[in-house]
Amino acid sequence: MWLKTQHSGEENEEEDRMAQAVGRLCFHDKTALAPMVRVGTLPMRLLALDYGADIVYCEELIDIKMVQCTRVLNDVLETVDFVAPDDRVVFRTCQREKDHVVFQMGTADPQRALTAAQLVENDVAAIDVNMGCPKEYSTKGGMGAALLSDPDKIEAILSTLVKGVSRPVTCKIRILPSLENTVCLARRIERTGVAAIAVHGRTKEERPQHPVHCDVIQAVAQAVSIPVIANGGSLDLVKNYHDIQLFREATEATSVMLARAAMWNPSVFRSQGVLSLERVMEDYIRYAVRYENHPSNTKYCLCQMLRDKVESPLGKRLHAAQTSAEICEVFGLEEFYEESQARLLARQEALHANSHLADCPTMDGNVATMPIRFDRREYPPQITPKMHLLEWSRREKLEQPAYETVQRPLDRGFQSTVTVGEKKYRSTLWEKSKKFAEQAAAIVCLRTLGMPEGRSGEPEGLVCKRKREEKRSDESEEERGGSNGIRDTSTCRKRHPSKTPQEEVNTPPSVPNSQGDIRTKL
């Protein structure tokens, strides 16, 4: 029998009350949706909460990808999105799950783990480190189950997180081949100050068809004082809500975490009993459409629910669907889809109508900032915000805009600050290139000044007007030369220090290129 400091039920209830009083997630007597790759996205997490889960884990997200993300408030969907440099949403969450969602990361580096955790900590209830995934995509970078053979690194990662973030920190492990080593590792993890430890009752070599080792989870639960969350009973033990309590008793764990049982039918969390698969799938689709889940991910999760029925007529129609609209059509939800899209469009238009409110800069010291990203597709060929800003500066007889750009070593992102008229402007978003970062800074400046930036459909700016006048001038010059059968080639001459004053008269004026540099028009 492993000895530990005993906590009575009354003490656990008191800890729960204290945790709730300070807004911290408690892990006593809870049921949780386990972290599952491709499954634990926002629609599944919200559905699990609706059906009775107390805690929901997101899918494992790699720290190096997260630290490249930008936190974006999505006013249309009413979500918080963490967006990669390629505009892909890596993690999406919302207010509904804020006090219940645990952000699980894959990491092998304490400082990078801390950077990722600090990025999301204000939008989640807790931070978890994956130390049990045996798949190659996790272990090849020294993450997941690879950490089980490096307890020093485990301690370094968890200690750094516990000291560096304001949310509870947990981890999820698999058992080791030796019971004694498993217990020793759990005790070492406890000493880092984590709030709970989830234990999958299989070794990293074992797979779902192998029986779960309830006795090892029990030994860990007896050896530590922090909450232990039992995991791994979906196939052998848990088929419905009543079985969750039996699994808890068999392992003497504080709480229970479900993976495959919840993936197959998330209504397993319902104390009133499971719902029909048709009802569950429709509920899932409604969340997927509401939060614009990627169709391929939606289809994947629905196929997991179908299981052996994936080759049925319904499964084949689902497999053929490529868009959210087509998925809804398979389940007879066409009207719901159209209504949802209409609501989102109406909200988007309403927000766009008030978009001028979003153009108010925020001061960061003496720098005016906005969350602006440069999208080349929004501008006509040969027209950029930098050109507009340069033209405006010339008209106002100001010095040429000066750009100061820095590169972030971690992900090689760029951020630029432009100085115009002794005032500084910067986008808070990092760009993938120096050129894009400078364009974003120019946009911030122009919007702050209330000036056109050259976007397609925008009222004509100075650059467009000058280019049109130059084109007309060139055409008139050619027509005059052409009427005598002679073409005036003086405007094609290059400037040279040896030119005479008369030759200089025929030299065209300097114009800015797309980077704002001054070059002679040839």
N, C-alpha and C positions, 0 to 999 in steps of 0.2 A: 504494500500500500504506500503510495506516494503521499508525503506530508505537505500540507499547505496551510496558509492562514484561512480559517473557515469564515465564510460570510453567511449570515442567516438571511432568510427571506426578508425580514424586516429591514436589515441593513441594506440589502439590494434595493428595496423600495425607496429607502432614504437616499441612496445614491442616485436613483432615477429622478427623484424630486429635485435634488441639488443640480443635477445635470440640466434638467429642463429649465430650472430657474436662471441659469446662466446661458441658456440657448445652445447647449452642447448635446450632441447625439449620444444616447445611452444604448448599451448593447446587452442589457439584461432582459431575458424572456422575450426575445424578438424573433420574427421570421423574416428572412431576407432573400431577395432575388440575387443569385450569384452573378459574378462578372462572367459574361460569355461573349467571345468575339463574334461580331456581326449580329448578335441577338440583343445585347444590352443597350440598344439605342433608345432614344427618348420615348417612342411609342410603346415599347415593351415595358419600360420602367413605369410609365404612367398607368398602364393597364394593370400591372402588378399591384401598384398602390391602390387602385380602385377596387381590386379584388381582396385586399386585406393585408398585403405585405407591409411590414413596418419600415424596412430598409431596402433600398435598391442600389445595386452596384452598376456602374457603367462598364462597358467592355474595356479590356486592358488597352490603354493608350500609351504609346512610347514617349518617354520624356523628351528625347531629342526632336520629335515632331511637335510636341506641345510648346516647347520654348520658342519655336519659330512662329507661333500663332499670335494673332492679334485679337484681343477681346472686343467684340462688336455687339452693341445693343441692336437687336432686330426688332424695330418698332412695328413692323407689319405682322410678324408672327408672335410678337411679345415674348421673345426668347433672348437668351444671352448666347451668342455664338463665338466659338474660338476658331478663327479662320486662318488657314495656312496661306503662305505667299501665293499659291496658285489659285486662291479664292475657294478652295474646298473647305467645307465645314468639318472640322475634326471632332469637335465636341459641342453639342447643343443641349442646353438645359433651360428650365423655366421656373417661375415662382412656385408652381404647384409642388415641385419635388425638392425645393431648396433645403428643407429641414430633414430630408430623408435620403438624399442621394449621396453615395460614397464614390469619390473619384479614384479609380484604380489606375495606377501607372506601372509600366514596365521600365525598370531602371537598373543600372549597374554603377551609377556614379552619384555620390552623396550631394555634391553641389548642384549638379544638373537636376537631380530629383527635387531639391529645394526650390530651384528656379521655377520648375513646372508647377510645384505645389503652391507657391506664392502667387502664381498667375491665376489660379482657379479658386483659391481658398475662400474668397468672399462670396462665391456662388454655389458652394457645396457644403454638405454637413460634416464630411470627414474625408481624410486622405488615406488610401490603402496602397500598399506595395505588393505587387504580384511576386511571390516567391515559390509558386507551385506549378506553374504551367510547364508541361514537359515538351511542348511543341517546338520545333526547330526555329520558327520565326522569333520565338522569345528567348530560347537558350543560346542561340548562336552569338548573341551579343553579351553573353554573361548575365542575362536577366532570367526571370522566372525561376524554374527549378534548378538552374545552374547556380543560383545563390546558395542553395542548401549545402553545398560543399565548401562554402566560404563564409563561415560565421562571423569572421572579423568584418567583412564588408557588410553583412547584414546589420551588425551592430552600428557601424559607421553611418549607414543610410538612415536607419530608424532614429538614431540619436540626433542626427542633424535635422531631420524633419520634426521631431518632437520639440526641439529647442527653437526651430525657425518658423513654425506656423501656428496660427491661433486655433486651428481645428483639431479634433482628435485624430490621432494617427493609428492605423492598424496594419496588419499584414496577413496574408493568406499563404499557408505552407502546405506541403505534403509531408507525410510521415517518412522517416528514414528507415532503412532496413533493420536497424537496431532500436528496440523500444527505449533502451537507456539513452541512446544518442538523441532520440526524438524528444524525450523529456528534458534532457540537458539543453537542447537548442531552445525549447519553449521557455525554459527558465531564463536563459540568457536574453531572449527577446523581451521577456517581461521586464527585465532590469533596465531596458532602454527607455521605459516610461510609456509604452504604447497603451492604448485604451482597451484593446481586445486583440485576440488572435483567432483567425479562422483556420481550421485544420481539416484538410481533405484526407479521409481515411484510407488512402492508397499511396504506394510509393510512386516515384516518378517513372518507374518502368511498367507499372501496372496500368491497365486500361479499364473502361467501364464494365467489361464482362467479368472482371475479377471482383470477388466479394469485398465489401468495405470492411475495414478493421475497426469495428466499434470499440474493441478493448483498448486499442492504442489511443483513440480520441479520449476515452474514459480516463486513461492514465495521465494524459496531459491535463485534463480538466481537474483531476485530483491534485496535480502537482503545482499548479499556479493559482494565483488569487484573482487575476484579471478574467473577464468574461472569455469563454471559449465558444466559438461558433462551429458547430458540427456540419460537415459537408461531405457528400459522396453517397448519400442513401437513396438517390432517386430510383435506381433500377431495382435494388433489393428490397427496400423497406417502405418508401413513400409513394403511395398512389393517390392519397386524398388528404384532406386537412387533418383528420383524426390520426393518420400515420405520422404526421409531423411531431406530435407529442410523444408518440412511442419511440421515435428515433432520438428525441431529446433525452428521454429516460434511459434508453439503451446506452447512450454515450455519456450520460451525466453532464452534458454540455449546458451552457447557459442559454444558448440560442441555436437556431437551425437555419442553414442556408441551402436553398434549392437551386439546382441548375437545370438538368434535363427535364425533370418533372414539371418545372415551370415553363420551360421552353415548349414542351408538348401541349400543355394546357395551363396557362397562367392562373386560371380560376381555381387551381389547387390551393391557393391561399384563402379561399372563401370558407368561412366556418359553416356556412349553410349548405355546402356541397358544391361540386364542380358543375359548371354550365356546359351546355352542348357546344361541340366544336364549332358549329356554324355561327352561334351567337358570339363566341369568343373571337373568331376570325373577323366578323363584322365590326366588333368593338375595336379590334386592333387596326383595321383599315381606316376607321374614322379618325383615330389619332395620327396615323401615318399621313393622311391627306391634310389634316388640320395643321400639322407641323412640317409639311413638305419633306417628308422622309424620302430618300432616294428610292425610286421604284425597284431597283435591283435588290436593295436591302429589304424592302417590304416583301417582295416575292420570296426571298430566301427564308424569312421568318415564317411566312405562311406555309411554305413547303415543309418546314420543320414540324409545324402543327399537324399537317396532313399525314406525315410519317408513311405508313404502308399504303395510304390512299393516294399517294402522289401520282400513280399511274391511272387513277380513276378518270372518268370524263371531266370532272371538276379540276383535277390536278393537271390534266393535259391542257385545258383552257387557260389555267393559271400560268403554266409554263410558257405558253405562247404569248402571254401579255407582256408588253414592253414598257408601258407607261402607267402612271397612276390612274389615268382615265380608263385604260383598258382593264386594269385590275378591278376597278370598281364595277365595270360592266360585267365581268365574270360573276360577281356576287350580287348583281342586281342593284347596285348602289349608284347608278348613273345620275339620278336626281340629286342625291346627296353631294356628289362630286361637283355638279354644276353650281349648286347653292354655295358650297364651300369656296369655290373659285370666285364666285361673284362677291362674296363677303370679303375675301382677301383683296380683290381688285378695288373694291370700294374703299377699304381701309388704306390701301396704297395710294390711291388718288387723293384721299383726304389728307394724308401725311405729306404728299407732294405739294398740295395747295398751300400748306403751311411750312414748306421747306425753308422759307426765308428765316424762320426762327432758328433753324439749325446752323445758319451761316454766321451766327454770333460767335466770335472767337473767344477762347479761354486764355487768360494770361498765365504763362509759365515764367515767372520772373519778369523780364522785359521782352519776352517773346510771345507774340500772338499765335495761338495754336488752334488747329481744327483737325478732326479725324478724316483726312482727305486721302483718297487713293487715285492715282492717275490711270485712266483707262483710254488708251490710244484710239479705241473704236468710237469714242464719243466726239472726236474732232475730225474735221475734213483734212484731206491731204495737204501737207506743207503748212498747216496752221497749228501752232502749239501755244499753250499758256505763257511760256517763256517769251515767245515773240511778242505777244500782246503786252506783257509787262515791260519789256524793253522799249516798245514803241511809246507806251504811256510815259515812261520815265524820260524819254527824249522830249516829248511834248511838254512835260512839266519842267524841263531843263534840270533834271536831277542826274546824279552820277549813275553810270550803268549798274544794274542790279548785281550784287556780289553774292555768290553762292559758296557756302561752307558745308561740305558733306563729310559725314563720318560713316564708318562701316562697323557693324557689330560682329565681333569675331565668332560668336557662337554659331550663327546661321548665315553670316556674310550678307545680312540685310543692310540697306542703306537708308540714311535719313539726312535731309539737307535743310539748312537754314538760309534764307535769303535776306539780305539787308537792302532796304530801299528807303532813301530819305532818312537815314539814321534810325530806322525802325526795323525790327526783325520779325520774320514770319516763318512758321514751320508746321509741317504735318506731323501728327502724333503717330501715324502709321509708318511702318518700315517698308521700303520698296525692294524689289529684286535687282534693281540696277541703279547706278548713280544718276543716269539720265532721267529715269522715272522719279527718283527722289527729288531732283531739282524741279521737275515739272509740278510735282505735288506741292512743293513749297511756293512756287509761283501762283498756283491756284489759290492757296490760302491767302496770299497777299492780295490778289485781285478781288476775291470775295469779300475780304475785310474792307477793301476800298470801295466796294460796290461797282467794280468795273467788269466789262465783258471779258470772258476768258477764251472765246473762240470756239465754243462747242457748236456742233451742228444744230441748226434751228435757232441759234441765239441771234439777237439783233446784230447787224453788221458792225464790226469793230474797226479800229484804226488800221490794223494790218490788212484786213480784207479790202478795205477801201483803197489803201495805197497800192496793193497788188493789182487791183482792177484798173486804177489810173495809169500805172506803169504799162500794163498790157495795152491799154488804149493808145498810149503815147507811142509805144513800139509799133503798133499797127499803123498809126498815122504816118510815122516816119518811113515805114516800108512803102506805104502808098505813094508818098511824095517822091521817093526815090524811084519807085516802079513806073511812075507816069512819064519819066524821061528815059526809061529803059536802063537806068543806072541805079544800083543799090548802094546806099551809103553804108560803108563798112566801118566808119569811125567808131561806132558804139561797140564794136567787137574787139577793139584794141585793148591790150593789157596795160595797166599802169606800170611805169618804169621811172626810176629816179632821173633819167636823162631826158624825159619828156619836156618839151617847151611849154610855156604858159598857154599858147594857143591849143596845143594838143591836150592839155589838162582840161580845157573847157569841154572837150568831147568825151571825157571820161565819166562814166555813170557814177551815181552816188553809191555809198556803201549801204548794204542792207544786212540785217541779221539773219543767220541761218537758224535751223530748228533748235540749236543748242544755245542760242543767244550770243554766239561769237560774231564779231564784225568781219565780214568778208566782202570783197568787191564783186559786184554783179557783173558776170562776163557775158 
